[in-house]
Amino acid sequence: MRDTEDRTAFILDNTRPRPVPLCPEITVRVADEALPLWRKTEEELGEMGLPPPFWAFAWAGGQALARYVLDHPETVRGRRVLDLGAGSGLVAIAAMRAGAARATATDPDRWAVAAIGLNAALNGVRVDVVAADLLDGPLDIPGDAPEGGAPETILVGDLFYEKPLAGRVLRFLDRCRDAGATVLIGDPGRSYLPRERLEKLAEHGVPTTRALEDAEIKRTAVWRLVAQA
């Protein structure tokens, strides 16, 4: 396994900074195409069986959620924020831009961790990054920052695409909500989105590509998780 410096160098060589279509005030490093980057990562670095490079794109749910946070800064201002399954770190960056006390981006993919660090620096904000799957653990945000403690706002973009994962995510979010956190979800209606548990807050037509989605403009909503009936 290569170290963080190798990952960072690879990302710098194979992505480029671009304004996020729905949030042009934020720039993230993105790839032109997913499959060639995935193959190149495995071939050049000798790391077979890597997860897809979700970190190399601004996905529809994340874009919509970042836009909502920027337009409604009261959702994060002065609060401890957790960006769950952060990918590129777009949503955590938006939270810091909107005045969060602390934004922690968590993703088990160490490539995402490297990408988040680059993207946060690109936007002049500090984002704490945790390379871990937090879904079955304690609610306290890892790390020793003075703003430590349980997250007060949870931001989730595009995580309901696979049934086993969606179930684990929802159980974790319920625990966070029961502990007093606000849970906001950005999603274009993926297969395992728990719609019966959600209150729609906003909707956008998000520019994307057919390499990632089934349409060039993807209707995508921002939701609040509500209590079980």
C-alpha positions as CSV (number, residue, x, y, z in Angstrom):
1,M,0.0,0.0,0.0
2,R,1.4,3.4,-1.0
3,D,1.5,6.2,1.5
4,T,-0.5,9.4,1.6
5,E,2.2,11.3,-0.4
6,D,1.9,8.8,-3.3
7,R,-1.9,9.1,-3.3
8,T,-1.7,12.9,-3.2
9,A,0.7,13.0,-6.1
10,F,-1.4,10.7,-8.2
11,I,-4.6,12.7,-7.5
12,L,-2.8,15.9,-8.5
13,D,-1.6,14.3,-11.8
14,N,-4.9,12.8,-12.7
15,T,-7.6,15.3,-11.7
16,R,-8.0,19.0,-12.2
17,P,-9.7,21.8,-10.2
18,R,-13.2,22.7,-11.4
19,P,-16.0,24.8,-9.9
20,V,-18.8,22.6,-8.7
21,P,-21.7,23.1,-11.2
22,L,-24.4,23.8,-8.5
23,C,-22.0,25.5,-6.1
24,P,-19.6,27.5,-8.3
25,E,-18.2,29.2,-5.2
26,I,-16.5,25.9,-4.3
27,T,-13.8,24.2,-6.4
28,V,-12.9,20.5,-6.2
29,R,-10.5,18.3,-8.0
30,V,-12.3,16.0,-10.4
31,A,-11.5,13.4,-13.0
32,D,-12.8,13.5,-16.6
33,E,-13.9,9.8,-16.5
34,A,-14.4,7.3,-13.8
35,L,-13.4,3.9,-15.4
36,P,-10.1,5.0,-16.9
37,L,-9.1,6.6,-13.6
38,W,-10.0,3.5,-11.6
39,R,-8.0,1.3,-13.9
40,K,-5.0,3.7,-13.9
41,T,-5.1,3.8,-10.1
42,E,-4.8,0.0,-9.9
43,E,-2.3,-0.4,-12.7
44,E,0.1,2.4,-11.8
45,L,0.1,1.9,-8.1
46,G,-0.3,-1.8,-7.9
47,E,-3.3,-1.7,-5.7
48,M,-5.9,-4.2,-7.0
49,G,-9.4,-4.4,-5.8
50,L,-9.7,-0.7,-5.0
51,P,-13.2,0.8,-4.5
52,P,-14.5,3.0,-7.3
53,P,-13.1,6.6,-7.2
54,F,-16.2,8.2,-5.8
55,W,-13.9,10.9,-4.4
56,A,-13.1,12.1,-8.0
57,F,-16.6,13.5,-8.8
58,A,-19.1,15.9,-7.4
59,W,-22.2,13.7,-7.2
60,A,-25.7,15.0,-7.5
61,G,-26.8,14.4,-3.9
62,G,-23.6,16.1,-2.5
63,Q,-24.1,19.1,-4.8
64,A,-27.7,19.6,-3.8
65,L,-26.8,19.2,-0.1
66,A,-23.8,21.6,-0.4
67,R,-26.1,24.2,-2.1
68,Y,-28.6,23.9,0.7
69,V,-26.0,24.4,3.4
70,L,-24.6,27.5,1.6
71,D,-28.1,28.9,1.2
72,H,-29.2,28.0,4.7
73,P,-26.1,28.6,6.9
74,E,-28.2,28.4,10.1
75,T,-28.2,24.6,9.6
76,V,-24.5,24.5,10.4
77,R,-23.4,27.8,11.8
78,G,-21.5,27.3,15.1
79,R,-22.2,23.6,15.1
80,R,-20.1,20.4,15.0
81,V,-20.8,18.9,11.6
82,L,-20.2,15.4,10.3
83,D,-20.0,14.7,6.5
84,L,-20.7,11.0,6.4
85,G,-19.1,9.1,3.5
86,A,-17.7,12.3,2.3
87,G,-16.0,11.4,-1.0
88,S,-14.5,14.6,-2.3
89,G,-15.3,16.5,0.9
90,L,-17.6,18.9,-1.0
91,V,-20.3,19.0,1.7
92,A,-17.9,19.4,4.6
93,I,-16.2,22.3,2.7
94,A,-19.7,23.9,2.2
95,A,-20.3,23.5,5.9
96,M,-17.1,25.4,6.8
97,R,-17.9,28.1,4.3
98,A,-21.3,28.5,6.0
99,G,-19.8,29.0,9.4
100,A,-19.6,25.5,11.1
101,A,-17.5,25.4,14.2
102,R,-16.0,22.1,13.0
103,A,-16.6,19.9,10.0
104,T,-15.4,16.4,10.0
105,A,-15.4,14.4,6.8
106,T,-15.3,10.7,7.2
107,D,-14.7,8.1,4.6
108,P,-13.2,4.6,4.8
109,D,-11.4,5.0,1.5
110,R,-7.9,6.4,2.1
111,W,-8.0,7.8,-1.5
112,A,-10.9,10.0,-0.4
113,V,-9.0,11.1,2.6
114,A,-6.2,12.4,0.4
115,A,-8.7,14.1,-2.0
116,I,-10.5,15.8,0.9
117,G,-7.3,17.3,2.2
118,L,-6.4,18.7,-1.2
119,N,-9.9,20.1,-1.8
120,A,-10.1,21.7,1.6
121,A,-6.8,23.4,1.0
122,L,-8.0,24.5,-2.4
123,N,-10.9,26.3,-0.8
124,G,-9.0,27.8,2.1
125,V,-10.9,25.9,4.9
126,R,-10.0,23.4,7.5
127,V,-11.7,20.1,7.4
128,D,-10.9,17.3,9.9
129,V,-10.6,14.0,8.0
130,V,-11.2,10.5,9.5
131,A,-10.4,7.4,7.5
132,A,-12.9,5.1,9.1
133,D,-16.3,3.5,8.9
134,L,-18.1,5.1,11.9
135,L,-21.5,3.4,11.4
136,D,-21.3,0.9,14.2
137,G,-19.2,2.9,16.6
138,P,-19.8,5.6,19.2
139,L,-21.4,8.9,18.2
140,D,-18.5,11.1,19.3
141,I,-16.5,12.6,16.4
142,P,-13.0,11.1,16.5
143,G,-10.1,13.4,17.1
144,D,-8.9,15.8,19.8
145,A,-10.1,19.1,18.5
146,P,-11.5,21.5,21.1
147,E,-14.9,21.3,19.5
148,G,-15.0,17.6,20.1
149,G,-18.1,15.7,21.1
150,A,-21.2,14.3,19.3
151,P,-22.0,15.9,16.0
152,E,-24.9,18.4,16.0
153,T,-25.6,18.3,12.3
154,I,-25.1,15.2,10.1
155,L,-24.8,15.6,6.3
156,V,-25.2,12.6,4.0
157,G,-24.9,12.7,0.3
158,D,-25.6,9.8,-2.1
159,L,-25.2,6.9,0.4
160,F,-28.4,5.0,-0.3
161,Y,-27.3,3.2,-3.4
162,E,-26.8,-0.3,-1.9
163,K,-29.2,-2.2,0.4
164,P,-26.8,-3.4,3.1
165,L,-25.1,0.0,3.3
166,A,-28.3,1.9,3.3
167,G,-29.6,-0.1,6.3
168,R,-26.4,0.5,8.3
169,V,-26.5,4.2,7.4
170,L,-30.1,4.6,8.5
171,R,-29.5,2.9,11.8
172,F,-26.5,5.2,12.5
173,L,-28.6,8.3,11.5
174,D,-31.4,7.2,13.8
175,R,-28.9,7.0,16.7
176,C,-27.6,10.5,15.9
177,R,-31.1,11.9,15.6
178,D,-32.2,10.3,18.9
179,A,-29.1,12.0,20.5
180,G,-30.4,15.4,19.3
181,A,-28.6,15.9,15.9
182,T,-30.2,17.3,12.8
183,V,-29.8,14.9,9.9
184,L,-29.9,16.3,6.4
185,I,-29.7,14.0,3.3
186,G,-29.0,14.9,-0.4
187,D,-30.1,12.3,-2.8
188,P,-31.5,12.0,-6.4
189,G,-33.8,9.2,-5.4
190,R,-31.5,6.2,-5.3
191,S,-32.9,2.7,-4.9
192,Y,-32.7,2.4,-1.1
193,L,-33.6,6.0,0.0
194,P,-36.0,5.7,3.0
195,R,-38.5,8.1,1.6
196,E,-41.1,7.3,4.3
197,R,-38.7,8.7,6.9
198,L,-37.9,12.0,5.1
199,E,-39.2,15.5,4.8
200,K,-38.3,17.3,1.6
201,L,-36.7,20.7,2.2
202,A,-35.5,21.6,-1.3
203,E,-35.1,20.3,-4.9
204,H,-32.7,21.1,-7.6
205,G,-31.8,20.2,-11.2
206,V,-28.2,19.2,-10.7
207,P,-25.8,19.3,-13.7
208,T,-24.0,16.0,-14.0
209,T,-22.9,13.6,-16.8
210,R,-24.2,10.4,-18.2
211,A,-21.0,8.7,-17.2
212,L,-22.2,9.1,-13.6
213,E,-26.0,9.3,-13.8
214,D,-28.8,8.5,-16.2
215,A,-29.4,12.1,-17.2
216,E,-27.3,15.3,-17.7
217,I,-29.6,17.2,-15.3
218,K,-30.5,15.1,-12.3
219,R,-33.5,16.1,-10.2
220,T,-32.2,15.9,-6.7
221,A,-33.7,16.7,-3.3
222,V,-32.5,17.6,0.2
223,W,-34.3,15.9,3.0
224,R,-34.5,16.0,6.8
225,L,-34.7,12.7,8.6
226,V,-37.8,12.6,10.8
227,A,-38.8,10.3,13.6
228,Q,-40.4,6.9,12.9
229,A,-44.1,6.9,12.9
